[in-house]
């Protein structure tokens, strides 16, 4: 996920369990992400939607077996 992009995650209001898509759509602006969260909230009243900004990503280039 590219630093500076925005993604939308959802939380089940009844259980508090959060999730996001396997391949979340990266939004280039906060405004676009908020619009998507609002659209999803209208279609899924049992969930709430949160906009997150990607700050950094950690990864490993290779696995070392011992």
One Martini backbone bead per residue (centre of mass of N, CA, C, O) as a GRO file, in nm:
protein
   66
    1UNK     BB    1   0.097   0.036   0.023
    2UNK     BB    2   0.077   0.365  -0.025
    3UNK     BB    3   0.196   0.635   0.093
    4UNK     BB    4  -0.083   0.862   0.172
    5UNK     BB    5  -0.308   0.690   0.154
    6UNK     BB    6  -0.650   0.576   0.156
    7UNK     BB    7  -0.864   0.377   0.372
    8UNK     BB    8  -1.135   0.140   0.428
    9UNK     BB    9  -1.299   0.038   0.724
   10UNK     BB   10  -1.483  -0.205   0.916
   11UNK     BB   11  -1.750  -0.224   1.172
   12UNK     BB   12  -1.921  -0.412   1.384
   13UNK     BB   13  -2.156  -0.299   1.603
   14UNK     BB   14  -2.211  -0.566   1.774
   15UNK     BB   15  -1.890  -0.684   1.796
   16UNK     BB   16  -1.631  -0.493   1.696
   17UNK     BB   17  -1.543  -0.610   1.431
   18UNK     BB   18  -1.279  -0.578   1.208
   19UNK     BB   19  -1.243  -0.492   0.847
   20UNK     BB   20  -1.102  -0.571   0.519
   21UNK     BB   21  -1.011  -0.589   0.225
   22UNK     BB   22  -0.786  -0.766   0.045
   23UNK     BB   23  -0.822  -0.514  -0.178
   24UNK     BB   24  -0.792  -0.215  -0.110
   25UNK     BB   25  -0.887   0.096  -0.198
   26UNK     BB   26  -0.698   0.354  -0.298
   27UNK     BB   27  -0.698   0.685  -0.187
   28UNK     BB   28  -0.586   1.017  -0.270
   29UNK     BB   29  -0.815   1.127  -0.071
   30UNK     BB   30  -1.006   1.213   0.192
   31UNK     BB   31  -1.265   1.281   0.039
   32UNK     BB   32  -1.293   1.012  -0.115
   33UNK     BB   33  -1.298   0.828   0.136
   34UNK     BB   34  -1.548   0.957   0.270
   35UNK     BB   35  -1.743   0.895   0.041
   36UNK     BB   36  -1.713   0.588   0.061
   37UNK     BB   37  -1.797   0.557   0.358
   38UNK     BB   38  -2.082   0.677   0.319
   39UNK     BB   39  -2.183   0.475   0.110
   40UNK     BB   40  -2.142   0.220   0.285
   41UNK     BB   41  -2.320   0.308   0.527
   42UNK     BB   42  -2.588   0.320   0.368
   43UNK     BB   43  -2.565   0.002   0.277
   44UNK     BB   44  -2.448  -0.062   0.600
   45UNK     BB   45  -2.598  -0.013   0.904
   46UNK     BB   46  -2.431  -0.243   1.079
   47UNK     BB   47  -2.195  -0.050   1.004
   48UNK     BB   48  -1.877   0.103   1.032
   49UNK     BB   49  -1.665   0.365   0.888
   50UNK     BB   50  -1.309   0.397   0.834
   51UNK     BB   51  -1.052   0.630   0.791
   52UNK     BB   52  -0.725   0.564   0.663
   53UNK     BB   53  -0.377   0.637   0.683
   54UNK     BB   54  -0.086   0.584   0.523
   55UNK     BB   55   0.237   0.591   0.673
   56UNK     BB   56   0.352   0.286   0.668
   57UNK     BB   57   0.575   0.012   0.562
   58UNK     BB   58   0.646  -0.330   0.626
   59UNK     BB   59   0.921  -0.545   0.511
   60UNK     BB   60   1.050  -0.844   0.352
   61UNK     BB   61   1.259  -0.973   0.110
   62UNK     BB   62   1.334  -1.237   0.286
   63UNK     BB   63   1.368  -1.566   0.381
   64UNK     BB   64   1.519  -1.725   0.666
   65UNK     BB   65   1.667  -2.031   0.701
   66UNK     BB   66   1.770  -2.266   0.992
   0.00000   0.00000   0.00000
